[in-house]
Amino acid sequence: MTGVQNVQVTRLERYEVGEPQPGETQAEELPAGSVLALGPLEIARLDHDPNFPENGRLSLDMRGGR
Protein backbone atom coordinates (compact mmCIF):
# COMPACT_ATOMS: atom_id res chain seq x y z
CA MET A 1 0.00 0.00 0.00
CA THR A 2 1.38 3.45 -0.87
CA GLY A 3 0.61 6.93 0.43
CA VAL A 4 -0.53 8.20 3.80
CA GLN A 5 -2.34 5.60 5.87
CA ASN A 6 -3.25 7.65 8.94
CA VAL A 7 -3.28 11.26 10.16
CA GLN A 8 -4.03 12.25 13.74
CA VAL A 9 -4.58 15.87 14.78
CA THR A 10 -3.17 16.29 18.28
CA ARG A 11 -3.43 20.06 18.76
CA LEU A 12 -5.47 22.69 16.96
CA GLU A 13 -6.01 26.09 18.52
CA ARG A 14 -6.06 29.82 17.99
CA TYR A 15 -2.95 31.80 18.80
CA GLU A 16 -3.59 33.91 21.89
CA VAL A 17 -1.25 36.66 23.06
CA GLY A 18 -0.77 37.06 26.83
CA GLU A 19 -2.50 35.46 29.75
CA PRO A 20 -6.08 34.15 29.63
CA GLN A 21 -8.71 36.63 30.83
CA PRO A 22 -10.82 35.78 33.91
CA GLY A 23 -13.35 33.13 32.94
CA GLU A 24 -11.33 31.96 29.91
CA THR A 25 -9.55 28.63 29.86
CA GLN A 26 -6.72 27.48 27.68
CA ALA A 27 -7.79 25.02 24.99
CA GLU A 28 -6.84 21.52 26.09
CA GLU A 29 -9.15 19.55 23.83
CA LEU A 30 -9.51 19.55 20.07
CA PRO A 31 -12.44 21.53 18.68
CA ALA A 32 -15.44 19.40 17.66
CA GLY A 33 -14.63 17.39 14.55
CA SER A 34 -11.03 18.66 14.65
CA VAL A 35 -12.21 21.79 12.82
CA LEU A 36 -11.21 25.27 13.89
CA ALA A 37 -14.26 27.34 12.95
CA LEU A 38 -13.62 30.80 11.48
CA GLY A 39 -15.83 33.84 11.69
CA PRO A 40 -17.14 35.58 8.56
CA LEU A 41 -14.41 38.24 8.75
CA GLU A 42 -11.51 35.90 9.68
CA ILE A 43 -8.79 34.64 7.37
CA ALA A 44 -6.77 31.53 8.27
CA ARG A 45 -2.99 31.87 7.87
CA LEU A 46 -0.18 29.37 8.04
CA ASP A 47 3.06 31.27 7.39
CA HIS A 48 5.22 29.02 9.64
CA ASP A 49 7.53 32.00 10.34
CA PRO A 50 9.21 31.71 13.78
CA ASN A 51 9.43 35.51 13.95
CA PHE A 52 5.64 35.83 13.62
CA PRO A 53 4.03 32.82 15.40
CA GLU A 54 0.65 34.60 15.36
CA ASN A 55 0.52 33.95 11.59
CA GLY A 56 0.29 30.18 12.04
CA ARG A 57 2.59 27.24 12.64
CA LEU A 58 2.54 23.66 11.43
CA SER A 59 4.38 20.83 13.17
CA LEU A 60 4.54 17.30 11.79
CA ASP A 61 5.61 14.13 13.59
CA MET A 62 6.16 11.50 10.90
CA ARG A 63 6.79 7.86 11.71
CA GLY A 64 7.28 4.65 9.82
CA GLY A 65 8.07 4.43 6.15
CA ARG A 66 11.06 2.85 4.53
DOZAFI-721065 format. One record per residue (C-alpha): x, y, z; residue in one letter. Coordinates in steps of 0.02 Angstrom, whole numbers, plus 50000, padded with zeros to 5 digits. Layout:
<sites>
<site x="X" y="Y" z="Z" resn="A"/>
...
</sites>
This chain:
<sites>
<site x="50000" y="50000" z="50000" resn="M"/>
<site x="50069" y="50173" z="49956" resn="T"/>
<site x="50030" y="50346" z="50022" resn="G"/>
<site x="49974" y="50410" z="50190" resn="V"/>
<site x="49883" y="50280" z="50293" resn="Q"/>
<site x="49837" y="50383" z="50447" resn="N"/>
<site x="49836" y="50563" z="50508" resn="V"/>
<site x="49798" y="50613" z="50687" resn="Q"/>
<site x="49771" y="50794" z="50739" resn="V"/>
<site x="49841" y="50815" z="50914" resn="T"/>
<site x="49828" y="51003" z="50938" resn="R"/>
<site x="49726" y="51135" z="50848" resn="L"/>
<site x="49699" y="51304" z="50926" resn="E"/>
<site x="49697" y="51491" z="50900" resn="R"/>
<site x="49853" y="51590" z="50940" resn="Y"/>
<site x="49820" y="51695" z="51094" resn="E"/>
<site x="49937" y="51833" z="51153" resn="V"/>
<site x="49961" y="51853" z="51341" resn="G"/>
<site x="49875" y="51773" z="51488" resn="E"/>
<site x="49696" y="51708" z="51481" resn="P"/>
<site x="49565" y="51832" z="51542" resn="Q"/>
<site x="49459" y="51789" z="51696" resn="P"/>
<site x="49332" y="51656" z="51647" resn="G"/>
<site x="49434" y="51598" z="51496" resn="E"/>
<site x="49522" y="51432" z="51493" resn="T"/>
<site x="49664" y="51374" z="51384" resn="Q"/>
<site x="49611" y="51251" z="51249" resn="A"/>
<site x="49658" y="51076" z="51304" resn="E"/>
<site x="49542" y="50977" z="51192" resn="E"/>
<site x="49524" y="50977" z="51004" resn="L"/>
<site x="49378" y="51076" z="50934" resn="P"/>
<site x="49228" y="50970" z="50883" resn="A"/>
<site x="49268" y="50869" z="50728" resn="G"/>
<site x="49448" y="50933" z="50733" resn="S"/>
<site x="49389" y="51090" z="50641" resn="V"/>
<site x="49440" y="51264" z="50694" resn="L"/>
<site x="49287" y="51367" z="50647" resn="A"/>
<site x="49319" y="51540" z="50574" resn="L"/>
<site x="49208" y="51692" z="50585" resn="G"/>
<site x="49143" y="51779" z="50428" resn="P"/>
<site x="49280" y="51912" z="50437" resn="L"/>
<site x="49424" y="51795" z="50484" resn="E"/>
<site x="49560" y="51732" z="50368" resn="I"/>
<site x="49661" y="51577" z="50414" resn="A"/>
<site x="49850" y="51594" z="50394" resn="R"/>
<site x="49991" y="51468" z="50402" resn="L"/>
<site x="50153" y="51563" z="50370" resn="D"/>
<site x="50261" y="51451" z="50482" resn="H"/>
<site x="50376" y="51600" z="50517" resn="D"/>
<site x="50460" y="51585" z="50689" resn="P"/>
<site x="50471" y="51776" z="50697" resn="N"/>
<site x="50282" y="51792" z="50681" resn="F"/>
<site x="50202" y="51641" z="50770" resn="P"/>
<site x="50032" y="51730" z="50768" resn="E"/>
<site x="50026" y="51698" z="50579" resn="N"/>
<site x="50015" y="51509" z="50602" resn="G"/>
<site x="50129" y="51362" z="50632" resn="R"/>
<site x="50127" y="51183" z="50571" resn="L"/>
<site x="50219" y="51042" z="50659" resn="S"/>
<site x="50227" y="50865" z="50589" resn="L"/>
<site x="50280" y="50706" z="50680" resn="D"/>
<site x="50308" y="50575" z="50545" resn="M"/>
<site x="50339" y="50393" z="50585" resn="R"/>
<site x="50364" y="50232" z="50491" resn="G"/>
<site x="50404" y="50221" z="50307" resn="G"/>
<site x="50553" y="50143" z="50226" resn="R"/>
</sites>
